[in-house]
Amino acid sequence: MDKKLVNAINDQIKAEFDSEYIYLGMAAWALKEGYEGTAKFMFIQADEERFHAMKFVKFLGEMDEKIVIPAVDKPETKFESLQEILEKAYEHEKYVTKRIHNLVKLSDEAGDPATNDFLSWYVAEQIEEENNFRNVLKKLKITGAKGHALLMIDQQLGQRAPFTPPTDAEE
């Protein structure tokens, strides 16, 4: 594999583990503030981000490349509102999408069809990730970020099914 691409994937491993901690920080805030549904949603999101990181780790291992397990940054745990954490989560997912698209570009430039094929899963995943947060924010805009609307959205977020890693055949 192209060394620039290997380094970029190792950087993405850090970004994915950082994402896990970002969502754990949001879950901690939500629990403290009484948004139990949101906390559940964010804990599940953190599990999913860890899976994303581990998928990259395993891929580099399968390709017999150097794997760097990073230290993670301490997440933010102080927020002003539920709307703020949802907006930050959405912006974060857009940032991750840009990173994934950059990996695809590097893969294309390196003429690496195996990595390009591997990354296609992440491209589709990021469409889903952004859409999830964008839709919740749309509901907040419709209902207003107050009172009963917040409780309704918190309840809806709490209905998220636990994360179950896909089987190899599903990936």
C-alpha positions in Angstrom: 0.0 0.0 0.0 1.0 3.6 -0.6 2.6 4.9 2.6 0.8 8.2 2.3 -2.5 6.3 2.3 -1.4 4.1 5.2 -0.6 7.2 7.2 -3.9 8.8 6.4 -5.7 5.6 7.5 -3.8 5.6 10.8 -4.9 9.3 11.2 -8.5 8.2 10.5 -8.2 5.5 13.2 -7.5 8.4 15.6 -10.4 10.4 14.3 -12.7 7.5 14.8 -11.6 6.9 18.3 -11.9 10.6 19.0 -15.4 10.4 17.6 -16.2 7.7 20.1 -15.1 10.0 22.9 -16.9 13.0 21.6 -20.1 11.0 21.7 -19.3 9.7 25.2 -18.9 13.3 26.3 -22.2 14.2 24.8 -23.8 11.2 26.5 -22.4 12.2 29.9 -23.9 15.7 29.5 -27.2 14.3 28.4 -27.4 11.9 31.4 -26.5 14.8 33.8 -29.2 17.0 32.3 -31.9 14.3 32.4 -32.0 13.5 28.6 -31.9 9.8 29.1 -33.0 9.0 25.5 -30.3 11.2 24.1 -27.7 9.7 26.4 -28.7 6.2 25.1 -28.5 7.4 21.5 -25.0 8.9 22.1 -23.7 5.8 23.9 -24.9 3.7 20.9 -23.2 6.2 18.6 -20.0 5.9 20.6 -20.1 2.1 20.2 -20.6 2.5 16.4 -17.6 4.9 16.2 -15.4 2.4 18.0 -16.5 -0.2 15.5 -15.5 2.1 12.7 -12.0 2.6 14.2 -11.6 -1.2 14.7 -12.6 -1.9 11.1 -9.8 0.4 9.9 -7.4 -1.3 12.4 -8.3 -4.8 11.1 -8.0 -3.6 7.5 -4.5 -2.4 7.9 -3.7 -5.7 9.7 -5.1 -7.7 6.8 -3.0 -5.6 4.4 0.1 -6.3 6.5 0.6 -2.6 7.2 1.8 -0.6 10.2 -1.1 0.1 12.7 -0.9 3.1 15.0 -3.1 2.9 18.1 -3.5 6.5 19.1 -4.1 8.4 22.4 -7.5 10.0 22.3 -8.3 13.6 23.1 -10.4 14.4 26.2 -13.9 15.1 25.0 -16.0 18.2 25.7 -18.6 17.5 28.4 -20.1 21.0 28.9 -22.8 22.1 26.6 -25.6 24.7 26.8 -28.4 22.7 25.3 -29.6 19.6 23.6 -29.7 21.5 20.3 -26.1 22.4 20.7 -24.9 18.8 21.1 -27.0 17.8 18.1 -25.6 20.6 16.0 -22.0 19.7 17.0 -22.7 16.1 16.3 -23.9 16.9 12.8 -20.9 19.2 12.1 -18.6 16.5 13.4 -20.2 13.9 11.0 -19.7 16.3 8.1 -16.0 16.6 9.1 -15.7 12.8 9.2 -17.3 12.6 5.8 -14.7 15.0 4.4 -12.0 12.8 5.9 -13.4 9.7 4.3 -13.8 11.4 0.9 -10.1 12.4 1.2 -9.1 8.8 1.9 -11.0 7.8 -1.3 -9.1 10.4 -3.2 -5.8 9.2 -1.9 -6.8 5.6 -2.7 -7.7 6.7 -6.3 -4.4 8.5 -6.7 -2.5 5.5 -5.4 -4.4 3.2 -7.8 -5.4 1.0 -4.9 -8.7 -0.8 -5.8 -8.7 -2.9 -2.6 -8.6 0.2 -0.4 -11.1 1.9 -2.6 -13.5 -1.0 -2.3 -13.0 -1.1 1.5 -13.7 2.6 1.8 -17.0 2.4 -0.1 -18.6 1.0 3.1 -17.6 4.2 4.9 -18.9 6.5 2.1 -22.4 4.9 2.5 -22.1 4.9 6.3 -21.4 8.7 6.3 -24.5 9.4 4.3 -26.5 7.6 7.0 -24.7 9.3 9.8 -25.2 12.8 8.5 -28.8 12.1 7.6 -29.6 10.9 11.2 -28.4 14.1 12.8 -29.8 16.4 10.0 -33.3 14.9 10.5 -33.3 15.4 14.2 -32.2 19.0 13.7 -35.0 19.5 11.2 -37.5 18.3 13.9 -36.0 20.7 16.4 -36.5 23.5 13.9 -40.1 22.5 13.2 -41.0 22.1 16.9 -38.8 24.7 18.5 -36.1 23.8 21.0 -38.3 24.1 24.1 -40.4 22.1 26.6 -42.5 19.3 25.2 -40.7 19.3 21.9 -37.4 18.5 23.6 -38.9 15.7 25.6 -40.5 14.3 22.4 -37.1 14.4 20.6 -35.3 12.9 23.6 -37.8 10.0 23.7 -37.4 9.5 19.9 -33.6 9.4 20.3 -34.0 6.8 23.1 -35.8 4.4 20.8 -32.6 3.8 18.8 -31.8 0.1 18.7 -28.5 -1.0 20.3 -25.6 -1.2 17.9 -24.9 -4.6 16.5 -21.8 -4.9 14.4 -22.6 -6.2 10.9 -21.4 -9.7 10.0 -18.6 -10.0 7.4 -21.3 -10.9 4.8 -23.2 -7.7 5.6 -20.3 -5.4 5.2 
